[in-house]
Amino acid sequence: MYSGGMDDRSDPASLGADDLASWAALATVLEWLPPALDADLVEAFDLTHFEYGVLFALADAPDRALDMSTLAGYANSSLSRLSRAVSRLEKRGWIRRTRSHSDRRSTLAALTEEGMEIFHRAAPVHTETVKNLVLDPLTKAQRRQLHEISLRIQRAIRGEEGWQPDGDDRGPSPDRSGRQTDGGPS
């Protein structure tokens, strides 16, 4: 039976003061960051950070299309969550779903021209938000530490690392008009 209070740190199941402070700081970031990443995108484009990440992945894909299962992997998402987001984007005309020509059992999500235009307009907003909230408050050394810490936590959760940009990849290649985007899903 539990008899200790919040200050009882002698319990082997409790975290020590330093560990509790580290966990509390991270837990707060985990709660505060998603709505903060959403705010400017929702205000400007009625687009969540998750939906922006879907547009980013499609903009970077060959022929601007991906199998839904592959897209779910890139988005670090379940198929059901992804399907709801794709439905919302599809209703807006930014994505269309089609059957795969190579595997009729698979569904492809493809970025439309209008979706690509929204992506290009949203990319600077996303980049500025990521810089303001996450990157600019840190020194270059702290950014490297954040990267390494994040990878270690990813491996502890799933035994693998999540999506990583290719080398010096700064985002999708220029589209047919030659415009270059900046900033991928963070």
N, C-alpha and C positions, 0 to 999 in steps of 0.2 A: 504494500500500500504506500502511496506517495505521501510523504509527510513534510517534505522540504518546500521552501519558498523559492522565489526567483533568485535570491542571493545565495542559495546553497550550491556552491561549486565543488563540494567534495563528492558529490554523486558522480560515479563513473559515466553515467549517461549524459551528463551535462557538459557543455563546452566551457573551457577556461575563459577568463576575461578577454585575453587577446583574440582567441579564436571566435568568441561570441561577437566581439567588435568587428572583426573581419567579415563574418557571416552577415551581421546586421547591415553593414555597409553594402555588401553585394546584393542582399535581398531587397534593399531599398532601391538600388539601381534597377534590378529586375522588375520591380513594380512601377517605377517612375519612367523608365526609358521608353517602353512601347507607346504610351499615349503621347509622350513628348515627340517621338519620331513621327507619329501620325498627324500632329496638330497642324503644321503648315501645309502638308500635302492635302489634308482633308479640307482645310479652309480654301486653298487655291484651286483644287481639282476634284474634291469629293473622292479622294483616293487614299486608302490606308497605306502604311508602310509595307505591309504584307502584299497588297495588290501591286504596289510599285515594284517590289521584288519579282513578282510574276511577270510584269511587263519587261523588266530588265532581262530576265532569263530568256524570254522569247525574242527580244531585240537582239540578243547576242547569239541566238541559235541559227544554224543553217536554215535558210528559207523562212526564218522567223517562226518556226514551228517546232514543237516538242511533243512527244508522247506524254500523256497526262501522268503516268507513273514516273517518268524521268523528271518531269517538271515538279512533281511532289518532292522528289529527292533534292532537287536544287533549292526548293522553297523550305526545306526542313519541315514538311507538312504531311499530315494524313491526306489520303485521297479525298475524304469527305470534306475536310476544310478547304482544300484546293478547289474542289468541285463547286462549292458555294461561292468562292471568290471568282472563279472563272464564269459562273452563271451571272454574277453581278456585272462583270466586265463585258460579257457577251451582250447583255441587255443594253449596254451603253454603246455597243458597236465597236469596241476596242479589241475584242478577241472573237474568233469564230472557231467552233469545234467541227471537225470532220473525221471520218473514218480513215485510218491508215491504209494506204494503197498496198503496202507490203504485208500488213497483218490486219485483216478486217476486224479482228477482235479488239484492236487498240483504237483509242480515240486520240486524235491530235488536237492540241490547242495551237492556234495560229494567230499571230499579231496582225491586225488589219492596218491599213494606211493611217486611219484615224487614231488607232492605238499607238502607232509609232510616233505620230505627231504629239499626242499627249505625253508619251514617254519623254520625248525631246524637251518639251516644255516643263515637265516635272523634274527632270534630272538636276538642273541647277538648284532647285528648291531643296531636293533631297541632300545634295552635296553640302549646301550651306548649313542645313540642320545638323548633319553628321559632324561637320567641322566645329560648329558652335557648341554642340552638346558633348561630344566625345573627344575629338582630336585636339582642338585648340587649347583646352584646359590642361593638356599634358605636355611634358617635354618630349623631345624625340626619344630619349631613353625610356621614358614611361610608356610611350606608344609601343616600342618594341617589347617591353615587359607585358603590356596588356595583350599583345598578340600571343606571346608565349603562354601566358596564364590562360587565355581563352582556349588555346589549342589543348592544353593539359586537361582542362575541365571537359572539353568536348570528348577527348579520348576516355576520360573516366566515366562519362555518361553512356557512350555508345561503343567504345572500343575503336573508334575511328574519328577522323577529322571531318568536319562539315565542308561545305563549299569553300573553295579558295580560288581567288583570281589566278589566271595564268601569268606567272612571272611578273612582268611590269605592266600587265593588263590594267588599263584604266577604264574599261567598260566596252560596250559594243562598238564594233567598227563603224566608220562613217556610213550613213545610208546613201542612197542613190544621189541625193542632192549634195553630198559631201559634208554634211553637218556631222560633227563629232560630239558624242555625249561624254559626260563626266560623271563618274561615280556609280558604283554598283550597289547592290543591296548590302546593307551593313547589319 
